[in-house]
Amino acid sequence: MRVTVLMENAAARPGLTAEHGLSLYVEACGRRILFDAGQTEAFADNAAALGVDLGQVDLAILSHGHYDHAGGLQRFLRENDHAPVYVHRDAFEPHWHGTEKDIGVDPALENSARVVKVSGQVDLGCGMTLTDCNRLPMAWPPSFGGLHVKRNGQLLADDFRHEQYLLIREEERLIALSGCSHKGAMNILEWLAPDVLIGGFHFVKLDPSGDELAAAARELARRSCLCYTGHCTGDAQFAVLKASLGDRLQALHGGMVFEI
């Protein structure tokens, strides 16, 4: 399995755009996958600079209904004329940061014939599965962080039922991809028990010297999982985790290419 980071908060090489967003190009199981599309169209420009042909992507996945993962999808649909885009059926609900900032997905995407609305668990074939884990108990608190969803005209604390995870089974290993882990990175590890977890952990609002992050570091350390993280994890929070996990924790940067 080979992963190319098309968009991250920071870039690993000159000439690439960095923004608060995430986009990964994954080659696994004989297929080419776009996982999220950043905040803007810049992920596609980075893809071209990195030699990634978006026109050859076989399928795309939106991890959840926030702009910093979905902003480039219209550009992707222009550059690729065939790949389905798997989106959770609840991702098109209005999503807000606090009460002022709209952080939802472009409503026009919902009318695209290429968008496939899904929920629950979906077998994508070739050892790949999408799952939302919505019916599973949460032993760890989810990462609310002032995020809301508008339902029936009311702003409610987001329950993140629009978030989904891509599982890839290769030989004896299970690799999980998560955009922001809003339901809790520790819950995802408990539910899915992956050998590798790739994506944001949404620890950025946790106190770097606080008990909650320290407990997460201990929980990660006791597991054998290899983690690649960035975006919403937070730099100071990453440093705390790194002290406990060492080489089992790696930072994601735009332009980074790695094999698992």
Summary of the structure (lengths in Angstrom):
residues: 260
radius of gyration: 17.0
end to end distance: 5.4
largest distance: 48.4
contacts: 887
relative contact order: 0.16
helix: 23%
strand: 30%
